[in-house]
Amino acid sequence: MSEQNKTGCSGCSKAAGNSAPVDFRAKLSAGSSVKKVIGIVSGKGGVGKSLVTSMMAVKTRNAGYKTAILDADITGPSIPKAFGLSGRVGVNQDKLMIPMTTATGIDIISTNLILENDRDPVIWRGPIIAGVVKQFWGETVWDDIDFMYVDMPPGTGDVPLTVFQSLPVDGIIIVTSPQELVAMIVEKALNMAEKMNIPVLGIIENMSYFVCGNCNTKHYIYGESHIETVAAKHGLNVLAKLPITPEVAKAVDSGEIEFFEAPWFDEPARRIIDILKDK
Ligand SMILES: Nc1ncnc2c1ncn2[C@@H]1O[C@H](COP(=O)(O)OP(=O)(O)OP(=O)(O)O)[C@@H](O)[C@H]1O
């Protein structure tokens, strides 16, 4: 063993007797301020994570808070379309990106707003993608934001890990659907959050049921929901169970999600604001 290994190298804080954890957090640009950061996570794609991110932001903004969305779903960005945004974000004299602002005043940054052509596929490897997320946080003008929602890529891979390590995430919301192996998905997300020391603020089950327009009965198309049992097992809040509504898809497709009446999000948004605002 070399002398250096016996005494600990300078790059290894543990061996050198310094047990302070390494801080991987990216810094905000000078003058930027973001008070609370909420990550929206899911086990797989297509369960409605972007919808939940968008609607939570809309309700938070409607409640009078300065709200932003950081679209960290770098390879599958769907936030700009839901808000009818296109084109490219501006850059200020310090080469910082200026987020695009929606009709009601939500600041948004997304890969689709930096590409020359939003139909171009994003064929970047993990480290590049992770770097883009950090730039979205640290090389953007975030003007006095009260609540930022981060639309995470699905799963528990490289990019979610980077987001958790680089951004000061105050809590996550897990989005599931009844078709999934809910218990497993929730446990994976929980384990990841626990390892990263991030609180789970609650679970939202999307596509829970469909209300028939003729008989007004709830139909559980994907079978019975197990979300309450799973949540109770882990001591988590079920923030909402959302219906399947064709109008949601229409609002997203026409870029009018901001003007879609979605009463199911009133209570979850109020609870998240209440939990975090004074922390
Ligand atoms: N409750 C719902 N009722 C009807 N359509 C829905 C509902 N939730 C989501 N959708 C539609 O399903 C599609 C997928 O939703 P969304 O993009 O929010 O999922 P996602 O989890 O973010 O997927 P990805 O990670 O692949 O981007 C969208 O077209 C959306 O409009």
Ligand as a Chemical Component Dictionary entry (heavy atoms), coordinates in Angstrom:
data_LIG
# 
_chem_comp.id                   LIG 
_chem_comp.type                 NON-POLYMER 
_chem_comp.pdbx_formal_charge   0 
_chem_comp.three_letter_code    LIG 
# 
loop_
_chem_comp_atom.comp_id 
_chem_comp_atom.atom_id 
_chem_comp_atom.alt_atom_id 
_chem_comp_atom.type_symbol 
_chem_comp_atom.charge 
_chem_comp_atom.model_Cartn_x 
_chem_comp_atom.model_Cartn_y 
_chem_comp_atom.model_Cartn_z 
_chem_comp_atom.pdbx_ordinal 
LIG N1  N1  N 0 -56.841 11.452 -16.801 1  
LIG C1  C1  C 0 -56.634 11.491 -18.103 2  
LIG N2  N2  N 0 -57.662 11.408 -18.976 3  
LIG C2  C2  C 0 -57.455 11.434 -20.304 4  
LIG N3  N3  N 0 -56.237 11.547 -20.882 5  
LIG C3  C3  C 0 -55.169 11.629 -20.059 6  
LIG C4  C4  C 0 -55.315 11.613 -18.646 7  
LIG N4  N4  N 0 -54.071 11.722 -18.096 8  
LIG C5  C5  C 0 -53.220 11.814 -19.117 9  
LIG N5  N5  N 0 -53.861 11.749 -20.297 10 
LIG C6  C6  C 0 -53.257 11.801 -21.636 11 
LIG O1  O1  O 0 -52.319 10.725 -21.699 12 
LIG C7  C7  C 0 -51.142 11.121 -22.390 13 
LIG C8  C8  C 0 -49.918 10.926 -21.484 14 
LIG O2  O2  O 0 -49.984 11.840 -20.399 15 
LIG P1  P1  P 0 -48.688 12.605 -19.885 16 
LIG O3  O3  O 0 -47.920 13.149 -21.034 17 
LIG O4  O4  O 0 -49.123 13.541 -18.828 18 
LIG O5  O5  O 0 -47.910 11.367 -19.265 19 
LIG P2  P2  P 0 -46.407 11.272 -18.755 20 
LIG O6  O6  O 0 -46.438 10.342 -17.596 21 
LIG O7  O7  O 0 -45.857 12.616 -18.528 22 
LIG O8  O8  O 0 -45.705 10.585 -19.968 23 
LIG P3  P3  P 0 -44.180 10.743 -20.447 24 
LIG O9  O9  O 0 -43.330 10.514 -19.256 25 
LIG O10 O10 O 0 -44.079 9.691  -21.486 26 
LIG O11 O11 O 0 -44.076 12.151 -20.956 27 
LIG C9  C9  C 0 -51.358 12.568 -22.802 28 
LIG O12 O12 O 0 -51.831 12.605 -24.121 29 
LIG C10 C10 C 0 -52.432 13.066 -21.839 30 
LIG O13 O13 O 0 -53.229 14.098 -22.412 31 
# 
loop_
_chem_comp_bond.comp_id 
_chem_comp_bond.atom_id_1 
_chem_comp_bond.atom_id_2 
_chem_comp_bond.value_order 
_chem_comp_bond.pdbx_ordinal 
LIG N1  C1  SING 1  
LIG C1  N2  SING 2  
LIG C1  C4  DOUB 3  
LIG N2  C2  DOUB 4  
LIG C2  N3  SING 5  
LIG N3  C3  DOUB 6  
LIG C3  C4  SING 7  
LIG C3  N5  SING 8  
LIG C4  N4  SING 9  
LIG N4  C5  DOUB 10 
LIG C5  N5  SING 11 
LIG N5  C6  SING 12 
LIG C6  O1  SING 13 
LIG C6  C10 SING 14 
LIG O1  C7  SING 15 
LIG C7  C8  SING 16 
LIG C7  C9  SING 17 
LIG C8  O2  SING 18 
LIG O2  P1  SING 19 
LIG P1  O3  DOUB 20 
LIG P1  O4  SING 21 
LIG P1  O5  SING 22 
LIG O5  P2  SING 23 
LIG P2  O6  DOUB 24 
LIG P2  O7  SING 25 
LIG P2  O8  SING 26 
LIG O8  P3  SING 27 
LIG P3  O9  DOUB 28 
LIG P3  O10 SING 29 
LIG P3  O11 SING 30 
LIG C9  O12 SING 31 
LIG C9  C10 SING 32 
LIG C10 O13 SING 33 
# 
